[in-house]
Amino acid sequence: MIKLVESMVGEHPARAVLVGSNDPQAGGLKKAAEMGIDTFAVDHRPFKGDREAFETELQAHLDAAKPDIVCLAGFMRVLTENFVRKWDGKMLNIHPSLLPKYKGLHTHQRALDAGDTEAGCSVHLVTAALDDGPILGQARVRVEPGDTADTLAARVLVQEHKLYPAVLERFAGGSTDPIILG
């Protein structure tokens, strides 16, 4: 997330107004605070079994900051349809696969197990369906002989740090035309 925040400089049409996490110990919170950006954390664990209460707390922070766009990165919680509906067409997510392949978890291992020759990442508009929604950009990464899930993930992460800022800049400028890298 911090790479995304750091990209919003100069003529970029977006500015970070808030960085949040469901992990109070997330390193990005400290980095964002050092950059002068408001931060918050809503630990999901005390809300076990009550996603609505968790999302109410999230929404309170978002309401106070009044963002135009919500960018999810590394946010590993499934959001309810009611929450997503409030941000319809304004919430982006990055996912470590070439969607629609490998929705959910363990994407790199699944690509290796399938014998894929390429993997990558996707930025998409968030909808109520998991890792579904219009794709706004993708970056492709070649699967190398001997790759493990960890080595592949490391190369995909490099592309995530390029793709997400590029997609956000276009999206904040009013374009939903997909970007393809690699």
JOPE-V357118 format. One record per backbone hydrogen bond with DSSP energy under -0.5 kcal/mol. CO is the residue of the C=O (numbers start at 1). NH is the residue of the N-H. Records with the same first field share a line. If there is no record, write none. Layout:
# JOPE-V357118
CO = NH + NH
This chain:
# JOPE-V357118
1 = 5
2 = 6
3 = 7
5 = 8
7 = 9
9 = 12
19 = 40
21 = 42
22 = 24 + 44
23 = 26
26 = 29 + 30
27 = 31
28 = 32
29 = 33
30 = 34
31 = 35
32 = 35 + 37
33 = 36
38 = 19
40 = 21
41 = 43
44 = 47
45 = 48
47 = 50
50 = 54
51 = 55
52 = 56
53 = 57
54 = 58
55 = 59
56 = 60
57 = 61
58 = 62
59 = 63
60 = 64
61 = 65
62 = 66 + 67
69 = 71
70 = 72 + 92
72 = 94
74 = 76
77 = 79
80 = 84
81 = 85
82 = 86
83 = 86 + 87
84 = 87
85 = 88
87 = 90 + 91
90 = 70
91 = 126
92 = 72
93 = 124
95 = 97 + 122
97 = 99
98 = 101
106 = 110
107 = 111
108 = 112
109 = 113
110 = 114
111 = 116
112 = 115
117 = 143
119 = 141
121 = 139
122 = 95
123 = 136 + 137
124 = 93
129 = 127 + 132
132 = 127
134 = 125
136 = 179
137 = 123
138 = 181
139 = 121
141 = 119
142 = 144
144 = 147
148 = 152
149 = 153
150 = 154
151 = 155
152 = 156
153 = 157
154 = 158
155 = 159
156 = 160
157 = 161
158 = 162
159 = 162 + 163
160 = 164
162 = 166
163 = 167
164 = 168
165 = 169
166 = 170
167 = 171
168 = 172
169 = 173
170 = 175
171 = 174
179 = 138
181 = 140
